[in-house]
C-alpha cells in the first residue's frame, strides 16, 4: 500500500499544507478491498457486514508540521492506517490521532455542520461540553 501511495499520480486535492487523494478520484487498488476484507474477518463483531465506503489519503512534505485539523468523520467506524515508517517521522512525539469523546448525536447538528462552521463555534461547543476529553493514539507505522 505504501508503494501504491508513493508511486501513484492521484494526488489531485490541494489543501493548505498537504495533498489529498480519494477513492473516487483514483486512490483505489484491489489491495484496499483486500485490507477491508481482512479487517472485517479480524473484527467481525465490530465491522459486521459493513462495506468500505470512503477511502482517502494525505501526503505531506518533510517541512510540514501540521496535519489534518480537528473534524468529525461521518461514519459508524473509521479506520486510519499510517504508512510512513517510524524512523521517517521527524518528531516521534507528534503525529498520531486525537479521538475526542464528543458526538453530534442528540443535537440538531450534522457532521457537515460541525466541520463547516467557519468560526469553529459548533466544534468548540461540542468539545467543551466534554471537557475536551480524548484518547491520544500515537503515530506508529502499520497501525
PAVOGU-664782 format. One record per residue: residue number from 1; x, y, z of N, C-alpha, C in turn; residue in one letter. Coordinates in Angstrom, 3 decimals. Layout:
<recs>
{num:NUM; n.x:X; n.y:Y; n.z:Z; ca.x:X; ca.y:Y; ca.z:Z; c.x:X; c.y:Y; c.z:Z; residu:A} .
...
</recs>
This chain:
<recs>
{num:1; n.x:0.832; n.y:-1.190; n.z:0.000; ca.x:0.000; ca.y:0.000; ca.z:0.000; c.x:0.878; c.y:1.255; c.z:0.000; residu:X} .
{num:2; n.x:1.983; n.y:1.182; n.z:0.736; ca.x:2.890; ca.y:2.336; ca.z:0.741; c.x:3.445; c.y:2.601; c.z:-0.655; residu:X} .
{num:3; n.x:3.854; n.y:1.556; n.z:-1.357; ca.x:4.356; ca.y:1.727; ca.z:-2.726; c.x:3.285; c.y:2.343; c.z:-3.614; residu:X} .
{num:4; n.x:2.055; n.y:1.854; n.z:-3.500; ca.x:0.954; ca.y:2.407; ca.z:-4.291; c.x:0.799; c.y:3.897; c.z:-3.994; residu:X} .
{num:5; n.x:0.811; n.y:4.259; n.z:-2.708; ca.x:0.635; ca.y:5.664; ca.z:-2.328; c.x:1.786; c.y:6.534; c.z:-2.818; residu:X} .
{num:6; n.x:3.001; n.y:6.038; n.z:-2.681; ca.x:4.158; ca.y:6.844; ca.z:-3.084; c.x:4.262; c.y:7.003; c.z:-4.599; residu:X} .
{num:7; n.x:3.899; n.y:5.977; n.z:-5.354; ca.x:4.122; ca.y:5.986; ca.z:-6.791; c.x:2.925; c.y:6.464; c.z:-7.610; residu:X} .
{num:8; n.x:1.764; n.y:6.568; n.z:-6.975; ca.x:0.553; ca.y:6.958; ca.z:-7.701; c.x:0.573; c.y:8.436; c.z:-8.077; residu:X} .
{num:9; n.x:-0.081; n.y:8.725; n.z:-9.160; ca.x:-0.233; ca.y:10.111; ca.z:-9.616; c.x:-1.696; c.y:10.523; c.z:-9.461; residu:X} .
{num:10; n.x:-2.221; n.y:10.320; n.z:-8.260; ca.x:-3.640; ca.y:10.579; ca.z:-7.988; c.x:-3.829; c.y:11.671; c.z:-6.934; residu:X} .
{num:11; n.x:-2.801; n.y:12.421; n.z:-6.669; ca.x:-2.842; ca.y:13.426; ca.z:-5.603; c.x:-3.365; c.y:14.738; c.z:-6.166; residu:X} .
{num:12; n.x:-4.682; n.y:14.829; n.z:-6.349; ca.x:-5.306; ca.y:15.954; ca.z:-7.027; c.x:-5.875; c.y:17.007; c.z:-6.089; residu:X} .
{num:13; n.x:-6.176; n.y:16.648; n.z:-4.855; ca.x:-6.824; ca.y:17.588; ca.z:-3.934; c.x:-5.738; c.y:18.364; c.z:-3.183; residu:X} .
{num:14; n.x:-5.758; n.y:19.686; n.z:-3.340; ca.x:-4.769; ca.y:20.531; ca.z:-2.671; c.x:-5.373; c.y:21.162; c.z:-1.426; residu:X} .
{num:15; n.x:-4.716; n.y:20.960; n.z:-0.308; ca.x:-5.058; ca.y:21.617; ca.z:0.952; c.x:-3.948; c.y:22.627; c.z:1.238; residu:X} .
{num:16; n.x:-4.069; n.y:23.378; n.z:2.316; ca.x:-3.058; ca.y:24.407; ca.z:2.610; c.x:-1.658; c.y:23.830; c.z:2.759; residu:X} .
{num:17; n.x:-1.523; n.y:22.695; n.z:3.454; ca.x:-0.186; ca.y:22.188; ca.z:3.776; c.x:0.053; c.y:20.753; c.z:3.332; residu:X} .
{num:18; n.x:-0.866; n.y:20.170; n.z:2.554; ca.x:-0.692; ca.y:18.783; ca.z:2.127; c.x:-1.578; c.y:18.496; c.z:0.921; residu:X} .
{num:19; n.x:-1.382; n.y:17.316; n.z:0.357; ca.x:-2.184; ca.y:16.869; ca.z:-0.779; c.x:-3.097; c.y:15.726; c.z:-0.356; residu:X} .
{num:20; n.x:-4.226; n.y:15.596; n.z:-1.042; ca.x:-5.155; ca.y:14.516; ca.z:-0.748; c.x:-5.449; c.y:13.701; c.z:-1.992; residu:X} .
{num:21; n.x:-5.768; n.y:12.440; n.z:-1.775; ca.x:-6.198; ca.y:11.542; ca.z:-2.843; c.x:-7.411; c.y:10.774; c.z:-2.320; residu:X} .
{num:22; n.x:-8.415; n.y:10.636; n.z:-3.159; ca.x:-9.659; ca.y:9.998; ca.z:-2.760; c.x:-9.924; c.y:8.761; c.z:-3.609; residu:X} .
{num:23; n.x:-10.686; n.y:7.827; n.z:-3.053; ca.x:-11.012; ca.y:6.597; ca.z:-3.765; c.x:-11.703; c.y:6.901; c.z:-5.096; residu:X} .
{num:24; n.x:-12.620; n.y:7.866; n.z:-5.086; ca.x:-13.398; ca.y:8.171; ca.z:-6.284; c.x:-12.611; c.y:8.965; c.z:-7.319; residu:X} .
{num:25; n.x:-11.380; n.y:9.378; n.z:-6.979; ca.x:-10.573; ca.y:10.080; ca.z:-7.975; c.x:-9.245; c.y:9.377; c.z:-8.242; residu:X} .
{num:26; n.x:-9.188; n.y:8.074; n.z:-7.925; ca.x:-8.015; ca.y:7.309; ca.z:-8.312; c.x:-7.270; c.y:6.586; c.z:-7.214; residu:X} .
{num:27; n.x:-7.473; n.y:6.959; n.z:-5.942; ca.x:-6.773; ca.y:6.245; ca.z:-4.868; c.x:-7.547; c.y:4.956; c.z:-4.580; residu:X} .
{num:28; n.x:-7.393; n.y:4.019; n.z:-5.498; ca.x:-8.146; ca.y:2.766; ca.z:-5.435; c.x:-7.271; c.y:1.655; c.z:-5.989; residu:X} .
{num:29; n.x:-7.213; n.y:0.572; n.z:-5.263; ca.x:-6.438; ca.y:-0.582; ca.z:-5.675; c.x:-7.094; c.y:-1.814; c.z:-5.064; residu:X} .
{num:30; n.x:-6.994; n.y:-2.974; n.z:-5.710; ca.x:-7.551; ca.y:-4.190; ca.z:-5.111; c.x:-7.015; c.y:-4.450; c.z:-3.694; residu:X} .
{num:31; n.x:-5.817; n.y:-3.955; n.z:-3.409; ca.x:-5.252; ca.y:-4.141; ca.z:-2.078; c.x:-6.126; c.y:-3.501; c.z:-0.999; residu:X} .
{num:32; n.x:-6.753; n.y:-2.364; n.z:-1.289; ca.x:-7.638; ca.y:-1.730; ca.z:-0.304; c.x:-8.851; c.y:-2.606; c.z:-0.014; residu:X} .
{num:33; n.x:-9.419; n.y:-3.231; n.z:-1.042; ca.x:-10.532; ca.y:-4.158; ca.z:-0.826; c.x:-10.078; c.y:-5.363; c.z:-0.012; residu:X} .
{num:34; n.x:-8.872; n.y:-5.839; n.z:-0.270; ca.x:-8.331; ca.y:-6.956; ca.z:0.493; c.x:-8.161; c.y:-6.574; c.z:1.963; residu:X} .
{num:35; n.x:-7.611; n.y:-5.393; n.z:2.220; ca.x:-7.426; ca.y:-4.926; ca.z:3.598; c.x:-8.773; c.y:-4.799; c.z:4.292; residu:X} .
{num:36; n.x:-9.760; n.y:-4.240; n.z:3.606; ca.x:-11.101; ca.y:-4.106; ca.z:4.188; c.x:-11.669; c.y:-5.478; c.z:4.543; residu:X} .
{num:37; n.x:-11.519; n.y:-6.448; n.z:3.662; ca.x:-11.994; ca.y:-7.805; ca.z:3.935; c.x:-11.278; c.y:-8.444; c.z:5.105; residu:X} .
{num:38; n.x:-9.965; n.y:-8.238; n.z:5.188; ca.x:-9.194; ca.y:-8.807; ca.z:6.293; c.x:-9.560; c.y:-8.150; c.z:7.617; residu:X} .
{num:39; n.x:-9.848; n.y:-6.846; n.z:7.596; ca.x:-10.290; ca.y:-6.174; ca.z:8.821; c.x:-11.653; c.y:-6.696; c.z:9.271; residu:X} .
{num:40; n.x:-12.563; n.y:-6.907; n.z:8.324; ca.x:-13.878; ca.y:-7.472; ca.z:8.671; c.x:-13.721; c.y:-8.865; c.z:9.276; residu:X} .
{num:41; n.x:-12.816; n.y:-9.675; n.z:8.719; ca.x:-12.588; ca.y:-11.022; ca.z:9.239; c.x:-11.951; c.y:-10.982; c.z:10.631; residu:X} .
{num:42; n.x:-11.074; n.y:-10.014; n.z:10.858; ca.x:-10.387; ca.y:-9.907; ca.z:12.150; c.x:-11.282; c.y:-9.324; c.z:13.238; residu:X} .
{num:43; n.x:-12.243; n.y:-8.479; n.z:12.851; ca.x:-13.121; ca.y:-7.802; ca.z:13.816; c.x:-14.588; c.y:-7.970; c.z:13.426; residu:X} .
{num:44; n.x:-15.079; n.y:-9.212; n.z:13.365; ca.x:-16.442; ca.y:-9.425; ca.z:12.869; c.x:-17.524; c.y:-8.795; c.z:13.743; residu:X} .
{num:45; n.x:-17.313; n.y:-8.727; n.z:15.046; ca.x:-18.326; ca.y:-8.136; ca.z:15.920; c.x:-18.397; c.y:-6.620; c.z:15.768; residu:X} .
{num:46; n.x:-17.315; n.y:-6.007; n.z:15.353; ca.x:-17.261; ca.y:-4.549; ca.z:15.207; c.x:-17.701; c.y:-4.133; c.z:13.805; residu:X} .
{num:47; n.x:-17.122; n.y:-4.757; n.z:12.798; ca.x:-17.361; ca.y:-4.327; ca.z:11.421; c.x:-18.524; c.y:-5.043; c.z:10.750; residu:X} .
{num:48; n.x:-18.959; n.y:-6.169; n.z:11.326; ca.x:-20.108; ca.y:-6.911; ca.z:10.791; c.x:-19.987; c.y:-7.039; c.z:9.276; residu:X} .
{num:49; n.x:-21.036; n.y:-6.645; n.z:8.569; ca.x:-21.004; ca.y:-6.729; ca.z:7.111; c.x:-20.927; c.y:-5.331; c.z:6.480; residu:X} .
{num:50; n.x:-20.394; n.y:-4.378; n.z:7.243; ca.x:-20.267; ca.y:-3.012; ca.z:6.725; c.x:-19.345; c.y:-2.984; c.z:5.511; residu:X} .
{num:51; n.x:-19.742; n.y:-2.229; n.z:4.523; ca.x:-18.942; ca.y:-2.102; ca.z:3.299; c.x:-17.969; c.y:-0.937; c.z:3.422; residu:X} .
{num:52; n.x:-16.849; n.y:-1.067; n.z:2.752; ca.x:-15.910; ca.y:0.043; ca.z:2.644; c.x:-16.561; c.y:1.110; c.z:1.772; residu:X} .
{num:53; n.x:-16.740; n.y:2.302; n.z:2.316; ca.x:-17.428; ca.y:3.346; ca.z:1.560; c.x:-16.534; c.y:4.496; c.z:1.148; residu:X} .
{num:54; n.x:-15.613; n.y:4.881; n.z:1.993; ca.x:-14.765; ca.y:6.033; ca.z:1.695; c.x:-13.308; c.y:5.671; c.z:1.956; residu:X} .
{num:55; n.x:-12.452; n.y:6.138; n.z:1.081; ca.x:-11.013; ca.y:5.990; ca.z:1.261; c.x:-10.386; c.y:7.304; c.z:0.863; residu:X} .
{num:56; n.x:-9.529; n.y:7.810; n.z:1.707; ca.x:-8.760; ca.y:8.977; ca.z:1.332; c.x:-7.386; c.y:8.867; c.z:1.958; residu:X} .
{num:57; n.x:-6.447; n.y:9.573; n.z:1.383; ca.x:-5.071; ca.y:9.548; ca.z:1.857; c.x:-4.512; c.y:10.963; c.z:1.772; residu:X} .
{num:58; n.x:-3.529; n.y:11.223; n.z:2.609; ca.x:-2.903; ca.y:12.540; ca.z:2.630; c.x:-1.399; c.y:12.385; c.z:2.522; residu:X} .
{num:59; n.x:-0.792; n.y:13.304; n.z:1.813; ca.x:0.659; ca.y:13.288; ca.z:1.585; c.x:1.222; c.y:14.628; c.z:2.006; residu:X} .
{num:60; n.x:2.254; n.y:14.575; n.z:2.832; ca.x:2.892; ca.y:15.774; ca.z:3.373; c.x:4.346; c.y:15.825; c.z:2.930; residu:X} .
{num:61; n.x:4.922; n.y:17.029; n.z:2.889; ca.x:6.356; ca.y:17.106; ca.z:2.641; c.x:7.085; c.y:17.093; c.z:3.982; residu:X} .
{num:62; n.x:8.407; n.y:17.044; n.z:3.934; ca.x:9.210; ca.y:16.924; ca.z:5.150; c.x:9.139; c.y:18.146; c.z:6.058; residu:X} .
{num:63; n.x:8.715; n.y:19.276; n.z:5.535; ca.x:8.724; ca.y:20.506; ca.z:6.328; c.x:7.373; c.y:20.815; c.z:6.959; residu:X} .
{num:64; n.x:6.362; n.y:20.055; n.z:6.621; ca.x:5.024; ca.y:20.304; ca.z:7.153; c.x:4.961; c.y:19.887; c.z:8.610; residu:X} .
{num:65; n.x:4.459; n.y:20.779; n.z:9.443; ca.x:4.375; ca.y:20.482; ca.z:10.871; c.x:2.934; c.y:20.318; c.z:11.348; residu:X} .
{num:66; n.x:1.976; n.y:20.583; n.z:10.483; ca.x:0.580; ca.y:20.430; ca.z:10.880; c.x:-0.121; c.y:19.493; c.z:9.923; residu:X} .
{num:67; n.x:-0.978; n.y:18.668; n.z:10.491; ca.x:-1.719; ca.y:17.721; ca.z:9.675; c.x:-3.169; c.y:18.135; c.z:9.529; residu:X} .
{num:68; n.x:-4.011; n.y:17.156; n.z:9.371; ca.x:-5.444; ca.y:17.379; ca.z:9.225; c.x:-5.974; c.y:17.962; c.z:10.530; residu:X} .
{num:69; n.x:-6.775; n.y:19.002; n.z:10.431; ca.x:-7.318; ca.y:19.639; ca.z:11.620; c.x:-8.430; c.y:18.822; c.z:12.268; residu:X} .
{num:70; n.x:-8.889; n.y:19.274; n.z:13.406; ca.x:-9.975; ca.y:18.619; ca.z:14.118; c.x:-11.218; c.y:18.615; c.z:13.238; residu:X} .
{num:71; n.x:-11.830; n.y:17.453; n.z:13.123; ca.x:-13.021; ca.y:17.303; ca.z:12.291; c.x:-13.785; c.y:16.065; c.z:12.741; residu:X} .
{num:72; n.x:-14.992; n.y:15.921; n.z:12.239; ca.x:-15.801; ca.y:14.731; ca.z:12.504; c.x:-15.902; c.y:13.910; c.z:11.235; residu:X} .
{num:73; n.x:-15.636; n.y:12.628; n.z:11.344; ca.x:-15.885; ca.y:11.722; ca.z:10.235; c.x:-17.332; c.y:11.262; c.z:10.346; residu:X} .
{num:74; n.x:-18.028; n.y:11.270; n.z:9.246; ca.x:-19.425; ca.y:10.841; ca.z:9.230; c.x:-19.440; c.y:9.333; c.z:8.986; residu:X} .
{num:75; n.x:-19.200; n.y:8.574; n.z:10.075; ca.x:-19.084; ca.y:7.125; ca.z:9.947; c.x:-19.389; c.y:6.452; c.z:11.275; residu:X} .
{num:76; n.x:-19.873; n.y:5.237; n.z:11.194; ca.x:-20.041; ca.y:4.424; ca.z:12.398; c.x:-18.673; c.y:3.926; c.z:12.850; residu:X} .
{num:77; n.x:-17.818; n.y:3.586; n.z:11.899; ca.x:-16.466; ca.y:3.092; ca.z:12.168; c.x:-15.517; c.y:3.828; c.z:11.234; residu:X} .
{num:78; n.x:-14.413; n.y:4.291; n.z:11.779; ca.x:-13.386; ca.y:4.944; ca.z:10.975; c.x:-12.062; c.y:4.235; c.z:11.246; residu:X} .
{num:79; n.x:-11.383; n.y:3.835; n.z:10.193; ca.x:-10.106; ca.y:3.128; ca.z:10.311; c.x:-9.024; c.y:4.017; c.z:9.724; residu:X} .
{num:80; n.x:-7.951; n.y:4.214; n.z:10.466; ca.x:-6.822; ca.y:5.016; ca.z:10.000; c.x:-5.603; c.y:4.116; c.z:9.875; residu:X} .
{num:81; n.x:-4.921; n.y:4.195; n.z:8.738; ca.x:-3.687; ca.y:3.450; ca.z:8.518; c.x:-2.565; c.y:4.444; c.z:8.262; residu:X} .
{num:82; n.x:-1.450; n.y:4.269; n.z:8.943; ca.x:-0.301; ca.y:5.137; ca.z:8.745; c.x:0.770; c.y:4.354; c.z:8.008; residu:X} .
{num:83; n.x:1.256; n.y:4.923; n.z:6.919; ca.x:2.183; ca.y:4.215; ca.z:6.040; c.x:3.635; c.y:4.656; c.z:6.191; residu:X} .
{num:84; n.x:3.872; n.y:5.832; n.z:6.719; ca.x:5.240; ca.y:6.338; ca.z:6.837; c.x:5.989; c.y:5.562; c.z:7.917; residu:X} .
{num:85; n.x:7.185; n.y:5.061; n.z:7.620; ca.x:7.953; ca.y:4.330; ca.z:8.625; c.x:8.239; c.y:5.201; c.z:9.850; residu:X} .
{num:86; n.x:8.262; n.y:4.585; n.z:11.008; ca.x:8.503; ca.y:5.313; ca.z:12.252; c.x:9.797; c.y:6.116; c.z:12.201; residu:X} .
{num:87; n.x:10.846; n.y:5.544; n.z:11.601; ca.x:12.134; ca.y:6.248; ca.z:11.586; c.x:12.142; c.y:7.449; c.z:10.641; residu:X} .
{num:88; n.x:11.103; n.y:7.616; n.z:9.828; ca.x:11.000; ca.y:8.792; ca.z:8.970; c.x:10.102; c.y:9.869; c.z:9.565; residu:X} .
{num:89; n.x:9.516; n.y:9.592; n.z:10.707; ca.x:8.744; ca.y:10.602; ca.z:11.425; c.x:9.745; c.y:11.528; c.z:12.102; residu:X} .
{num:90; n.x:9.823; n.y:12.770; n.z:11.650; ca.x:10.848; ca.y:13.697; ca.z:12.121; c.x:10.667; c.y:14.094; c.z:13.576; residu:X} .
{num:91; n.x:9.479; n.y:13.937; n.z:14.121; ca.x:9.212; ca.y:14.238; ca.z:15.527; c.x:8.362; c.y:13.114; c.z:16.103; residu:X} .
{num:92; n.x:9.006; n.y:12.103; n.z:16.708; ca.x:8.270; ca.y:10.940; ca.z:17.210; c.x:7.198; c.y:11.272; c.z:18.255; residu:X} .
{num:93; n.x:7.261; n.y:12.450; n.z:18.842; ca.x:6.243; ca.y:12.853; ca.z:19.808; c.x:5.032; c.y:13.486; c.z:19.130; residu:X} .
{num:94; n.x:5.066; n.y:13.598; n.z:17.808; ca.x:3.951; ca.y:14.217; ca.z:17.096; c.x:3.310; c.y:13.199; c.z:16.165; residu:X} .
{num:95; n.x:2.338; n.y:13.674; n.z:15.436; ca.x:1.605; ca.y:12.786; ca.z:14.550; c.x:0.545; c.y:12.050; c.z:15.352; residu:X} .
{num:96; n.x:0.030; n.y:11.023; n.z:14.802; ca.x:-0.975; ca.y:10.254; ca.z:15.514; c.x:-2.359; c.y:10.852; c.z:15.370; residu:X} .
{num:97; n.x:-3.189; n.y:10.562; n.z:16.345; ca.x:-4.598; ca.y:10.881; ca.z:16.228; c.x:-5.180; c.y:11.173; c.z:17.601; residu:X} .
{num:98; n.x:-5.948; n.y:12.239; n.z:17.703; ca.x:-6.733; ca.y:12.524; ca.z:18.897; c.x:-8.176; c.y:12.138; c.z:18.594; residu:X} .
{num:99; n.x:-8.735; n.y:11.263; n.z:19.395; ca.x:-10.131; ca.y:10.874; ca.z:19.239; c.x:-10.889; c.y:11.488; c.z:20.412; residu:X} .
{num:100; n.x:-11.743; n.y:12.465; n.z:20.109; ca.x:-12.484; ca.y:13.176; ca.z:21.152; c.x:-13.760; c.y:12.434; c.z:21.516; residu:X} .
{num:101; n.x:-14.127; n.y:12.547; n.z:22.774; ca.x:-15.353; ca.y:11.949; ca.z:23.293; c.x:-16.501; c.y:12.930; c.z:23.093; residu:X} .
{num:102; n.x:-16.806; n.y:13.196; n.z:21.848; ca.x:-17.869; ca.y:14.154; ca.z:21.506; c.x:-18.673; c.y:13.565; c.z:20.359; residu:X} .
{num:103; n.x:-19.931; n.y:13.933; n.z:20.299; ca.x:-20.800; ca.y:13.431; ca.z:19.240; c.x:-21.839; c.y:14.475; c.z:18.870; residu:X} .
{num:104; n.x:-22.294; n.y:14.402; n.z:17.647; ca.x:-23.395; ca.y:15.261; ca.z:17.223; c.x:-24.736; c.y:14.603; c.z:17.530; residu:X} .
{num:105; n.x:-24.720; n.y:13.336; n.z:17.963; ca.x:-25.963; ca.y:12.656; ca.z:18.322; c.x:-26.627; c.y:13.406; c.z:19.471; residu:X} .
{num:106; n.x:-27.935; n.y:13.549; n.z:19.404; ca.x:-28.659; ca.y:14.273; ca.z:20.438; c.x:-28.672; c.y:15.777; c.z:20.228; residu:X} .
{num:107; n.x:-28.054; n.y:16.237; n.z:19.152; ca.x:-28.086; ca.y:17.655; ca.z:18.795; c.x:-28.791; c.y:17.762; c.z:17.452; residu:X} .
{num:108; n.x:-29.001; n.y:18.957; n.z:17.008; ca.x:-29.558; ca.y:19.119; ca.z:15.668; c.x:-28.452; c.y:19.356; c.z:14.642; residu:X} .
{num:109; n.x:-27.205; n.y:19.085; n.z:15.029; ca.x:-26.063; ca.y:19.274; ca.z:14.134; c.x:-25.790; c.y:18.012; c.z:13.321; residu:X} .
{num:110; n.x:-25.307; n.y:18.192; n.z:12.141; ca.x:-24.775; ca.y:17.097; ca.z:11.336; c.x:-23.254; c.y:17.220; c.z:11.366; residu:X} .
{num:111; n.x:-22.575; n.y:16.189; n.z:10.918; ca.x:-21.117; ca.y:16.283; ca.z:10.815; c.x:-20.732; c.y:17.424; c.z:9.889; residu:X} .
{num:112; n.x:-21.523; n.y:17.659; n.z:8.867; ca.x:-21.245; ca.y:18.764; ca.z:7.941; c.x:-21.356; c.y:20.104; c.z:8.667; residu:X} .
{num:113; n.x:-22.366; n.y:20.260; n.z:9.542; ca.x:-22.484; ca.y:21.491; ca.z:10.335; c.x:-21.254; c.y:21.664; c.z:11.220; residu:X} .
{num:114; n.x:-20.861; n.y:20.582; n.z:11.860; ca.x:-19.728; ca.y:20.590; ca.z:12.787; c.x:-18.448; c.y:20.979; c.z:12.062; residu:X} .
{num:115; n.x:-18.226; n.y:20.364; n.z:10.927; ca.x:-16.995; ca.y:20.616; ca.z:10.180; c.x:-17.030; c.y:21.922; c.z:9.399; residu:X} .
{num:116; n.x:-18.226; n.y:22.405; n.z:9.058; ca.x:-18.335; ca.y:23.529; ca.z:8.146; c.x:-18.459; c.y:24.899; c.z:8.774; residu:X} .
{num:117; n.x:-18.669; n.y:24.979; n.z:10.086; ca.x:-18.820; ca.y:26.291; ca.z:10.721; c.x:-17.502; c.y:27.050; c.z:10.618; residu:X} .
{num:118; n.x:-17.510; n.y:28.148; n.z:9.896; ca.x:-16.278; ca.y:28.906; ca.z:9.644; c.x:-15.619; c.y:29.389; c.z:10.933; residu:X} .
{num:119; n.x:-16.424; n.y:29.716; n.z:11.934; ca.x:-15.851; ca.y:30.237; ca.z:13.177; c.x:-15.507; c.y:29.143; c.z:14.186; residu:X} .
{num:120; n.x:-15.809; n.y:27.884; n.z:13.857; ca.x:-15.478; ca.y:26.785; ca.z:14.754; c.x:-16.369; c.y:26.688; c.z:15.976; residu:X} .
{num:121; n.x:-17.469; n.y:27.446; n.z:16.015; ca.x:-18.296; ca.y:27.504; ca.z:17.219; c.x:-18.970; c.y:26.171; c.z:17.535; residu:X} .
{num:122; n.x:-19.473; n.y:25.471; n.z:16.525; ca.x:-20.137; ca.y:24.190; ca.z:16.777; c.x:-19.134; c.y:23.174; c.z:17.314; residu:X} .
{num:123; n.x:-17.960; n.y:23.136; n.z:16.723; ca.x:-16.922; ca.y:22.227; ca.z:17.168; c.x:-16.515; c.y:22.553; c.z:18.602; residu:X} .
{num:124; n.x:-16.264; n.y:23.814; n.z:18.881; ca.x:-15.842; ca.y:24.224; ca.z:20.223; c.x:-16.893; c.y:23.864; c.z:21.261; residu:X} .
{num:125; n.x:-18.152; n.y:24.086; n.z:20.942; ca.x:-19.225; ca.y:23.781; ca.z:21.890; c.x:-19.270; c.y:22.287; c.z:22.207; residu:X} .
{num:126; n.x:-19.221; n.y:21.452; n.z:21.186; ca.x:-19.269; ca.y:20.008; ca.z:21.412; c.x:-18.054; c.y:19.516; c.z:22.189; residu:X} .
{num:127; n.x:-16.876; n.y:20.005; n.z:21.842; ca.x:-15.665; ca.y:19.570; ca.z:22.541; c.x:-15.630; c.y:20.095; c.z:23.973; residu:X} .
{num:128; n.x:-16.041; n.y:21.324; n.z:24.168; ca.x:-16.044; ca.y:21.909; ca.z:25.511; c.x:-17.046; c.y:21.217; c.z:26.425; residu:X} .
{num:129; n.x:-18.171; n.y:20.748; n.z:25.858; ca.x:-19.179; ca.y:20.047; ca.z:26.664; c.x:-18.619; c.y:18.789; c.z:27.304; residu:X} .
{num:130; n.x:-17.582; n.y:18.212; n.z:26.740; ca.x:-16.957; ca.y:17.007; ca.z:27.306; c.x:-15.636; c.y:17.322; c.z:27.994; residu:X} .
{num:131; n.x:-15.337; n.y:18.615; n.z:28.146; ca.x:-14.038; ca.y:18.981; ca.z:28.715; c.x:-12.889; c.y:18.609; c.z:27.805; residu:X} .
{num:132; n.x:-13.198; n.y:18.482; n.z:26.516; ca.x:-12.210; ca.y:18.082; ca.z:25.504; c.x:-11.566; c.y:16.730; c.z:25.825; residu:X} .
{num:133; n.x:-12.332; n.y:15.870; n.z:26.480; ca.x:-11.843; ca.y:14.522; ca.z:26.794; c.x:-11.496; c.y:13.804; c.z:25.500; residu:X} .
{num:134; n.x:-10.351; n.y:13.129; n.z:25.506; ca.x:-9.926; ca.y:12.438; ca.z:24.300; c.x:-9.004; c.y:11.284; c.z:24.621; residu:X} .
{num:135; n.x:-8.820; n.y:10.445; n.z:23.635; ca.x:-7.826; ca.y:9.380; ca.z:23.661; c.x:-6.801; c.y:9.747; c.z:22.604; residu:X} .
{num:136; n.x:-5.536; n.y:9.711; n.z:22.968; ca.x:-4.471; ca.y:10.001; ca.z:22.025; c.x:-3.894; c.y:8.686; c.z:21.515; residu:X} .
{num:137; n.x:-3.887; n.y:8.524; n.z:20.199; ca.x:-3.308; ca.y:7.349; ca.z:19.562; c.x:-1.997; c.y:7.800; c.z:18.935; residu:X} .
{num:138; n.x:-0.848; n.y:7.415; n.z:19.513; ca.x:0.432; ca.y:7.869; ca.z:18.962; c.x:0.678; c.y:7.324; c.z:17.556; residu:X} .
{num:139; n.x:1.464; n.y:8.057; n.z:16.782; ca.x:1.814; ca.y:7.613; ca.z:15.434; c.x:2.668; c.y:6.364; c.z:15.520; residu:X} .
{num:140; n.x:2.319; n.y:5.349; n.z:14.767; ca.x:3.141; ca.y:4.169; ca.z:14.564; c.x:2.822; c.y:3.634; c.z:13.178; residu:X} .
{num:141; n.x:3.850; n.y:3.272; n.z:12.445; ca.x:3.635; ca.y:2.698; ca.z:11.110; c.x:2.807; c.y:1.428; c.z:11.217; residu:X} .
{num:142; n.x:1.976; n.y:1.197; n.z:10.218; ca.x:1.143; ca.y:-0.008; ca.z:10.115; c.x:0.173; c.y:-0.180; c.z:11.261; residu:X} .
{num:143; n.x:-0.228; n.y:0.905; n.z:11.871; ca.x:-1.222; ca.y:0.792; ca.z:12.943; c.x:-2.563; c.y:1.125; c.z:12.374; residu:X} .
</recs>
